[in-house]
């Protein structure tokens, strides 16, 4: 386990030996790891977001280590945006994806978070702070790359900063390079391209994600790989490009290519596990869950690369006083390692690699992050076996996956037009 050494060099164990007064001061400064701070005055932290990161084990650990009770509100992606803009006082922290920020920040309902209060800020993967991988390689900028929306000029600004500032829109938590999920036992041949999603061979056995801002990105990967359309920026299509993309989807739908259009990852799990679908848009935790059920499922690397996404915790402008301090305390705890290791085992990547690594066995780290063959059983965050000895993670190492990102989930300039056309596709 990590020693949880903060920037001043003070360990958690050493801190616990200090006075109660010092503990109270440290809590106000956002340090972590001492449940006694909130024991006499219970604190509830309301977190709204997609259900992907809302694990009971995480809430239990926060209660154990911080004395904070977590209340989750689980929403589909589009409703996260609506809740942030129309009901910001209904939560204390929002678990938002970066593409959502283009819709949320102009409303003035989210504050910039003070990076000086984030203990592990200097250790955050530079995808979010510099727009590059840890080795200095620039990440793809098609779509809403996190660096485009990571900073505000000031705490309560409604526009994005063109360069890093003291004020971050979100403190990043998890991110991933997404691809298609497949049932290898039901396909029985290699799959290496996004265009396979519309292959008539899988008529009635394919599914696509029905969240317009993300689903159309998967569609764009398919169109470009098949040579149907060449986009200037898949994450910011022109109306003409939107029209062409939607028409191809409508034609495929009329040919009964799609078995389903899913919105929530449990839907994709059920479709894949049942065999109703053999190839589809999918998320990493859904693949993990299917494997936990004993069903073969691969998060298939594809030659055109990945569609990436990233998420983080944001704070509404109404939060103040003690609740503000608790939000910073929780975020610092979130980055301190236990949560990172837990989420890494889900197949995600975490914002602070060093603390997550310190909370994982070397063999686990080698499998999930280095792309090395497993030395024994690989288990999920809940302890279920998902791989045996000598297994290799789909897509290989962190560098191989994040280094092959082609585009990021996005909100386009023509977003309203795109959503209207997407709905025409779903209704066709």
GIMOWO-V368805 format. One line per field, one symbol per residue. phi: phi as a letter, one per 30 degrees, with the letter a starting at -180 (. if undefined). psi: psi as a letter, one per 30 degrees, with the letter a starting at -180 (. if undefined). burial: # if it has 16 or more other ideal C-beta (glycine too) atoms within 10 Angstrom, else .. Layout:
phi=???
psi=???
burial=???
This chain:
phi=.ddhddddjddeddddddddddddddddcjdbjbddecddbeccccccldddcccdddddddddccicccccccbdeddddddddcbdddbcbcccddddddcdeddicccdcdddccdcedcdedeccbibdedjdddecdicdeddbdbcdbecdcbcddbebdccdbcdbbaacdadcbcddcciadbbbeddecdeeceibcbbdccedcedddddddddddidbccdaedaddddddeddddddddddddidcdabccbddddddddddidbcaaeacedddedddedicdabdddbddjcccbabaccbddddahddddddddddddeddkddedededdjdccdcddddedcbdeddedddccideddadccdecjddbbcdidbdeiidedddddcdcaceacdeceddddddddddddd
psi=lkfhkaffgkleeeefflleeeeeeeefggllgjffegefikkkjkkkalfegikeeeeeeeeeffgkkkjkjklleefeeeeeefhffflekkjklefffffeeffgfklkkjffgjegeffkkfefffhllfgfkklkgkaikeffgflleleglglkkflkafjkekjkellljlakkljfffehlkkgkfffegkffgkgglllkhjefeefeeeeeeeeffgekjkejfgilleeeeeeeeeeeeeeefghekeljlfkfeeeeeeeefgekfklkllefeeeeeefggkkkkjjkkffaljlllllklklffklbeeeeeeeeeeeeeffeeeeeeeeffglklejeeeeefgkkeeeeeeeefglkkfakkllfggkkflakglkkkfbleeeeffgkelkklkleheeeeeeeeeeeef.
burial=.#.#.#.....#..#.......#..##..#####..##....#.###########..##.##..####.#.####.##.##.###..#..###############...#######.#####..##.#####.#.....##.############...#..##...###################...#...#.#######..#..######################.##.#.#####...##.###.###.##...######.##.#######...################....######.#############..#...###############################.######...######.#..#...#.##....##.....###.##..############.#...##.##..#...
